[in-house]
Structure formats: C-alpha cells, structure tokens
Amino acid sequence: MAKPHLPLEGVRIASIEVVYAGPFATQMLANMGAEVIMVESINYRPVASRPGKVPDSSLETPGRLRGLHNKDYTVAGIWNREAAFNSKHFNKLSCTIDLTRPEGKDVLRRLIEKCDVFFENNSVAAIERLGLTYDVLSSWNDKLVYVNAPALATEGPYKDFIGYGTNMEALIGHAWLRGYPDEDPMHLYFDVYQMDASGGMAAAASILMGLWHRARTGKGQWIDSGSAQTVIPQFPEAIMEYTMNNRVRRTLGNRDLWAAPCGVYPVRGDEDRWICITCYNEEQWQGFCRAIGSPEWASQEIFATHASRYEHQDELDEYIKEWTSIHDDYEAMFILQKEGVPSAPVLDERDTLRDPQVVHRQFYERVDCTKNGTGVHMFPGMMWKYPKTPMSIRIPPCALGEHNEYVFKEIIGMADEEIRRLEKGEIIGGNAYREEVL
C-alpha cells in the first residue's frame, strides 16, 4: 500500500527565521509535509537563535545550554547542539547564503523562483536593509505568498522597534496581568512568552490562508502578521473592563474572576508538589464536597452560595489544603475528576515525559541527533494527529548548512562548477560560523 501523503506535501517554503515565533510557525507546516528551507549565513549568527560561545559556568547549571561544548566548537559545533534550537527545527532543511552580497541575493532569487512561500520574522530594518521586501520578492515570483511576522508588524510608529518576548509581553500589557498580586511585573519573566507561541500559530494559519487564496485565484499576496498583537485578543475581559468601567485590572495570582474555589494546593509528599482545583458553579462545588467526603465545614453559612464562597476564599483555601495535603497529586485528581471537578496536578518537565495521557498519545518522540553531536533525545512531537496520514519527526534537527548540496544542486539547478566557484568566494555554503560571530 502506498504511503499516505501529508497535507502540505509539495509546498516549498523559504524561511529566514529567528528565536521562537518564526521557527514555531514553520515547524507546524514542516510537520504537515511542507519542505521548509531555512536560509542562514556563516557570517551572521542571529542572537537567541543558534547558540554561540557561552561562559563555562553556564554549562554547569541545568537549562537549555547543557550539553554544549564550549571548547571544541569546530566539530559538531555548538551552534548545532542547543536543545531550545533543535526542538523547533526538526523536519526542516538548512542552506547557507551570504545575503549581504549581490551574488548571494541572486542565489536567493533563484531559490524563491522555486518556492511557494517566503516567511521571515526579523526586524523590519533587517529585511529592508537586505532589500528583501515584498515588492522585490514578488517581482521574482508573482505567485509567492510572502509573510512578514516581526514583533510589531511592518507599519506604524513602532515598526522599527526591536525586542524579544520580555519586551513585547510588557508592551502588550500581559506582564501587568500575570503573576501574584504582591509582586510587580519585574518578577514575572520566566523564559516562556505567550507572544511566541501565539504569533507562530497565527503566522502558520496566515500562510495556509495565503496558499488557499492562491489555489482559488492563482495569485500570490503579502501578509503582514505582527506577532505581539496576536496575544491582545486573548485577554478581552481586561480590555472591556477598562473601556466599559474605567477599571484597570491587576494580577490575580492563582485566583479567578468568577470561580471559587480556584487555586493551587499542596499535596502529600514532596514540598513542591501541587494540584490545581477550580469550581465555576454549584454543580462542581457539590461534586467537590462529595469527593472529599462531605465534611462538616462545607455546610458553613459562609460557603452556602457561590458568591459567599468567592468572598471567603482565604478560609476556603485553608480547609482545602487540609484535604489535599493527605493525598498524592494524581490520587487527588482522580478522586475529584470522578465527581466532575476540574482538577489537575502541577507537572514539571520530568512529569510530562511520563504522564499517562501524554504517553498514551505518544507525544514525545525519540530522535537520533548523533550528527549534531548530542546523541539520542526525546523531543516534543506532533500537537495534533491525522489518523490516516500520521505525522512524525521524519528529519532530525538540521545542522547549519546541512542541505547545501540538495538546495543548490537539485532545487536551484546549479552545476558543480558554479557551486564550487560560489563556495570559494564564500557566497554560498559552509557549515561552521566564523570565529568572530560566535
């Protein structure tokens, strides 16, 4: 039986992507079968993308830098070894072109002529400086779906501003809303930013819509997707509360505007194990009471209605802690869920690898990254499944310039002599960063 085709098989995407949002966008499309070609350069290493040299002290602590070899960066170079980078770059290809030189730009032109989509999430100034704006690339391929996805879009008074997740979370107001009431926004950064995931998903969806539009009309188009703005619709209550009532919302910690109880409670055993419990209505509250044995305290007048429970959450939380502290996290969840009470243990990275639901879904996949010098590792895999066209990690994380020969020879159609000439002039090729950019 022939192997089923993946949904985006036959779609080719050229990408100049950085940090998280861009790689996340193209990875979703690559997982669905699109051929994603990352255009990189040995003369420039984007900050917060592929890693460079790091202090020896950083390699001794847990985190995404572990496994890097700071001393030997010429063989299986450190730029191919970082977990954060590799987790977003499987199922992709990498070629290296110096886009700052006219001949390199001409090589890109020949690649774009063979592509369906061009995607980038760099600063507006960087793309303008390289001369890779829509008007230029659409003149090379008028059926091209061209997508910009910088943090703040390509127009407006902030279009030339640069920033990362920390800066954008602050600008869009998210840092003001998350965290605990007794902490200021300075305490809320933890290297996970909603803008990156949200912006990546929005960009991927916009590419799909662009391809759908082209299939109907035969025309390409320009899509301007500002990543930061994709988060703002996710907290409409705060916006409406100000526009309608002139009130500025602050952080709620583990509380909720409507639910009571709503919190994270300690469980038996390790002092850092917790369970999250939420009751939005009377039915869930009654289920909670049955689950914990209908204790006498639950019949107190202050807990008689949803409104009164909301007003007395501090007292309620103390009673709940008494029950959760004599149960394990998973044990408590199963007891509560049996009575229809929304609840879940708070998992760390170790827990998610062995969580029964995640294991059943075969979410993590074992990938051989020996060519990158890191061995075999578990990677987060497919977020959704097509039962008749199963997706998987088909290609290990791409090393810098790993697919140069395929891109230049098979896709663009360069002769060996031209490839050697351009490689000699360092216009194309190379799989190691220059010392000065590490």
C-alpha positions in Angstrom: 0.0 0.0 0.0 1.3 3.4 -0.9 2.3 5.7 2.0 -0.4 8.4 2.6 0.6 11.9 1.5 0.9 14.5 4.2 -1.4 17.6 3.9 1.3 20.1 2.7 3.4 17.7 0.7 4.6 19.6 -2.4 4.6 23.0 -0.7 8.1 24.6 -0.5 8.8 27.4 2.0 12.0 29.5 2.1 12.4 31.0 5.6 14.7 33.5 7.4 13.5 32.8 10.9 14.8 33.7 14.4 14.2 33.0 18.1 10.9 31.1 18.7 7.9 32.5 17.0 9.2 32.1 13.4 10.7 28.6 13.9 7.5 27.5 15.6 5.4 28.7 12.7 7.3 26.9 10.0 7.7 23.8 12.1 4.0 23.2 12.2 4.0 23.5 8.4 7.0 21.2 8.1 5.3 18.6 10.3 2.4 18.6 7.8 4.7 17.8 5.0 5.9 21.2 3.7 9.5 21.4 2.6 10.9 24.2 4.8 14.3 25.6 3.8 16.0 27.8 6.3 18.3 30.3 4.7 21.2 31.0 7.1 24.6 32.5 6.9 28.0 31.6 8.3 28.8 35.3 8.5 25.9 36.2 10.8 24.5 34.4 13.8 21.1 35.7 15.0 21.0 36.4 18.7 18.8 33.9 20.6 18.6 31.5 17.7 21.6 29.2 17.1 23.9 29.4 20.2 27.4 30.8 20.2 30.1 30.7 22.9 28.8 30.8 26.4 30.7 31.1 29.8 31.9 27.8 31.2 29.9 28.5 34.3 26.6 28.4 32.3 27.3 24.9 31.2 27.4 23.6 34.7 23.8 24.5 35.6 20.5 22.9 34.4 18.8 24.5 31.5 18.8 24.7 27.7 22.6 25.3 27.4 23.5 21.9 29.0 25.3 19.7 26.5 27.2 22.5 24.7 30.9 22.0 24.3 32.4 25.4 24.7 36.0 24.3 24.0 35.5 22.3 20.8 33.2 24.2 18.5 34.6 23.2 15.2 33.5 19.6 15.2 29.8 19.1 15.8 29.8 22.8 16.6 27.9 24.3 19.5 25.6 26.0 17.0 24.0 22.6 16.3 23.7 21.5 19.9 21.3 23.6 21.8 18.1 21.9 22.9 15.9 25.0 22.5 17.0 25.4 18.9 16.8 21.8 18.0 13.3 21.3 19.4 12.0 23.8 16.8 14.0 22.7 13.8 13.3 19.1 13.0 11.6 18.3 9.7 13.4 21.3 8.2 16.4 21.8 5.8 19.2 24.4 6.1 21.3 26.1 3.5 23.8 28.9 3.9 23.8 32.0 1.7 25.5 35.4 2.2 22.6 37.7 1.6 24.6 40.8 2.1 26.3 40.4 -1.2 24.7 40.8 -4.7 25.7 37.3 -5.8 24.2 35.8 -2.7 21.0 37.7 -3.2 20.8 36.4 -6.8 21.1 32.8 -5.4 18.1 33.6 -3.1 16.2 34.9 -6.2 16.7 31.6 -7.9 15.5 29.7 -4.8 12.5 32.0 -4.4 11.5 31.2 -8.0 11.1 27.6 -7.0 9.2 28.4 -3.8 5.5 28.8 -2.9 6.1 30.8 0.3 8.7 33.2 1.8 8.5 33.7 5.5 10.5 35.8 7.9 10.2 37.2 11.5 13.2 39.5 11.7 13.2 43.2 12.5 11.7 45.4 9.8 15.0 47.2 9.4 16.9 44.0 8.8 14.7 42.9 5.9 14.7 46.4 4.4 18.5 46.6 4.7 18.8 43.3 2.9 16.5 44.5 0.2 14.1 41.5 0.6 10.8 43.4 0.9 7.6 42.1 -0.8 7.9 44.3 -3.9 11.4 42.8 -4.6 10.5 39.1 -4.0 7.1 39.3 -5.7 9.0 40.6 -8.8 10.9 37.3 -8.7 7.8 35.2 -8.3 4.4 36.8 -8.7 2.6 33.7 -7.2 4.6 33.9 -4.0 2.9 34.0 -0.6 5.1 36.5 1.3 4.7 36.7 5.1 6.3 39.2 7.4 5.9 38.3 11.1 8.0 40.8 13.1 7.0 41.5 16.7 5.1 44.8 15.9 4.2 44.4 12.2 5.7 46.5 9.4 3.9 49.8 9.8 3.1 52.2 12.5 5.2 54.4 14.9 6.8 51.3 16.5 7.6 49.4 13.3 11.4 50.0 13.6 11.5 49.0 17.3 13.2 45.7 18.2 12.6 43.4 21.1 12.1 39.9 22.4 9.4 38.2 24.4 10.2 40.0 27.6 9.8 43.4 25.9 6.7 42.5 24.0 4.9 40.9 27.0 5.4 44.2 28.8 4.3 46.4 25.8 1.0 44.5 25.2 0.1 44.5 28.9 0.4 40.8 29.5 3.2 41.3 32.1 0.8 43.5 34.0 -1.9 40.8 34.3 0.1 37.7 35.1 1.8 36.8 38.4 0.9 37.4 42.0 -0.8 40.5 43.5 2.1 41.2 45.8 4.7 41.2 43.0 5.5 43.8 40.4 5.9 42.8 36.7 9.7 42.7 37.1 9.3 39.3 38.8 7.3 37.7 36.1 9.8 36.7 33.4 10.5 33.0 33.2 11.7 32.5 29.6 8.2 31.4 28.3 6.3 34.1 26.4 2.8 33.8 25.0 3.6 36.1 22.1 6.0 33.5 20.6 3.5 30.6 20.5 0.6 32.8 19.6 2.5 34.7 16.9 3.8 31.5 15.5 0.4 29.9 15.3 -1.1 33.0 13.7 1.7 33.1 11.1 1.2 29.5 10.2 -2.5 30.0 9.8 -1.9 33.1 7.7 0.4 31.0 5.4 -2.3 28.4 5.0 -4.9 31.0 4.1 -2.5 32.6 1.6 -2.0 29.2 -0.1 -5.7 28.6 -0.1 -6.3 32.0 -1.7 -3.6 31.3 -4.3 -5.2 28.0 -5.1 -8.5 29.7 -5.8 -7.2 32.8 -7.7 -3.7 31.9 -8.9 -2.3 35.0 -7.2 0.3 35.4 -4.5 0.0 38.0 -1.8 1.7 39.9 1.0 0.7 39.1 4.6 1.8 41.4 7.5 1.5 39.4 10.7 2.5 41.3 13.9 3.2 38.6 16.5 2.7 40.8 19.6 -0.8 41.8 18.5 -2.0 38.2 18.4 -1.9 38.0 22.2 -4.1 41.0 22.9 -7.4 39.3 21.9 -6.6 36.6 24.5 -7.4 38.8 27.4 -10.6 40.7 26.2 -12.1 40.9 29.7 -9.3 43.2 30.9 -9.8 45.4 27.9 -13.5 45.5 28.2 -13.3 46.2 31.9 -11.4 49.3 31.2 -13.4 50.5 28.2 -16.7 49.9 29.9 -16.0 50.5 33.6 -12.8 52.6 33.6 -11.1 50.0 35.8 -7.6 48.7 35.3 -7.2 45.1 36.2 -4.3 43.8 38.2 -2.8 40.3 38.8 -4.9 37.7 40.5 -2.3 35.1 41.2 -4.0 31.6 41.2 -7.4 33.1 41.7 -10.1 33.7 39.0 -12.7 36.4 38.5 -15.6 34.0 38.7 -14.5 30.7 40.2 -14.4 29.7 43.8 -12.5 27.7 44.9 -9.8 28.4 42.4 -6.2 27.7 43.4 -3.1 25.6 43.5 -2.9 23.5 46.7 0.0 21.5 48.2 -0.3 17.7 48.2 1.3 14.9 50.2 5.0 14.1 49.8 7.5 16.4 48.2 7.1 20.0 49.4 6.9 21.2 45.8 4.0 19.1 44.6 0.7 20.7 43.9 -2.8 20.2 42.5 -4.9 22.8 40.7 -8.7 22.8 41.6 -11.4 25.0 40.1 -15.2 25.2 40.7 -17.1 27.6 38.5 -20.6 26.6 39.5 -22.8 24.9 42.1 -22.7 21.6 40.4 -18.9 21.5 40.5 -18.9 22.6 44.2 -21.3 19.8 45.2 -19.1 17.4 43.3 -16.1 18.7 45.2 -17.9 18.2 48.5 -18.9 14.6 47.7 -15.3 13.9 46.6 -13.8 15.0 49.8 -16.4 13.2 52.0 -18.9 16.0 52.6 -17.1 17.4 55.6 -18.9 19.5 58.2 -17.1 22.7 57.4 -18.5 22.7 53.9 -22.0 23.3 55.3 -21.0 26.6 57.0 -23.1 29.6 56.0 -20.1 31.4 54.5 -19.8 28.6 51.9 -23.5 28.3 51.2 -23.5 30.1 47.9 -21.1 30.7 45.1 -21.0 34.4 45.9 -20.2 33.8 49.5 -17.5 31.2 48.7 -15.9 33.8 46.5 -15.9 36.3 49.3 -14.3 33.9 51.7 -11.7 32.2 49.5 -8.9 32.5 52.1 -10.9 30.5 54.7 -11.9 28.0 52.0 -8.4 27.5 50.8 -7.2 26.6 54.3 -9.8 23.8 54.5 -9.0 22.5 51.0 -5.3 22.3 51.9 -6.1 20.0 54.8 -7.6 17.6 52.4 -5.1 17.9 49.6 -2.2 17.5 52.0 -3.1 13.9 52.8 -3.4 12.8 49.1 -0.9 12.5 46.2 -1.4 14.8 43.3 -2.6 12.2 40.8 -4.7 10.4 43.5 -6.4 13.7 44.3 -7.1 14.4 40.7 -8.8 11.0 40.0 -10.9 11.4 43.1 -12.1 14.9 42.1 -12.5 14.1 38.4 -14.7 11.2 39.2 -17.2 13.7 40.6 -16.8 16.1 37.7 -14.5 18.6 39.4 -12.0 20.4 37.2 -8.6 19.5 38.6 -5.1 18.5 37.5 -1.6 18.0 39.1 1.0 20.7 38.5 3.7 18.9 36.5 7.3 19.7 35.9 9.3 18.6 32.8 10.1 15.2 34.3 6.5 14.5 35.0 5.3 15.4 31.5 7.6 12.8 30.0 5.8 10.0 31.9 2.3 11.4 32.3 -0.1 8.6 31.3 -2.1 10.8 28.9 1.0 12.1 27.1 2.5 8.6 27.0 -0.7 7.2 25.5 -0.8 9.9 22.8 2.9 9.1 22.0 3.6 12.8 22.1 7.3 12.6 22.8 9.4 11.1 20.1 12.9 9.6 20.3 15.2 11.3 17.8 18.8 10.4 16.9 20.8 13.7 16.9 24.2 12.0 16.7 25.1 14.0 13.6 24.7 17.1 15.8 26.9 15.7 18.5 24.2 15.3 21.1 23.1 11.6 20.8 19.5 10.4 21.1 16.9 12.5 22.8 13.2 12.8 23.4 11.6 15.7 21.6 8.0 17.1 21.8 6.3 15.8 18.7 3.1 16.3 17.0 0.5 18.6 18.6 -2.4 17.1 16.6 -2.9 13.9 14.6 -4.3 12.9 11.3 -5.3 9.2 11.8 -5.0 8.3 8.1 -1.9 10.4 7.4 0.3 10.1 10.5 2.8 12.9 11.1 6.1 12.3 12.8 9.7 13.6 13.2 10.9 12.5 9.8 14.1 14.6 9.7 16.4 15.2 12.8 17.1 18.8 13.7 19.0 20.4 10.9 22.7 21.3 11.3 23.9 24.6 9.9 24.2 24.3 6.1 23.5 20.6 6.2 21.4 20.6 3.0 23.5 23.0 0.9 24.1 20.5 -1.9 20.5 19.5 -2.2 19.3 23.1 -2.3 21.9 24.5 -4.7 22.2 21.5 -7.0 18.8 19.8 -7.0 16.4 22.7 -6.4 18.1 25.6 -8.0 19.9 23.5 -10.6 23.5 24.8 -10.2 26.3 23.0 -12.0 29.1 21.7 -9.9 31.5 24.3 -11.3 29.2 27.1 -10.2 28.7 25.7 -6.8 32.5 25.4 -6.3 33.1 29.0 -7.5 30.4 30.4 -5.2 31.7 28.4 -2.3 35.2 29.6 -2.9 34.0 33.2 -2.8 32.0 32.3 0.3 28.8 33.4 -1.3 27.2 30.1 -0.5 28.0 27.0 1.5 29.8 26.4 4.7 28.6 24.6 7.8 30.5 26.5 10.5 30.2 30.0 11.8 33.1 32.3 11.5 35.0 32.8 14.8 34.1 36.5 15.0 30.3 35.8 15.1 30.3 33.2 17.8 
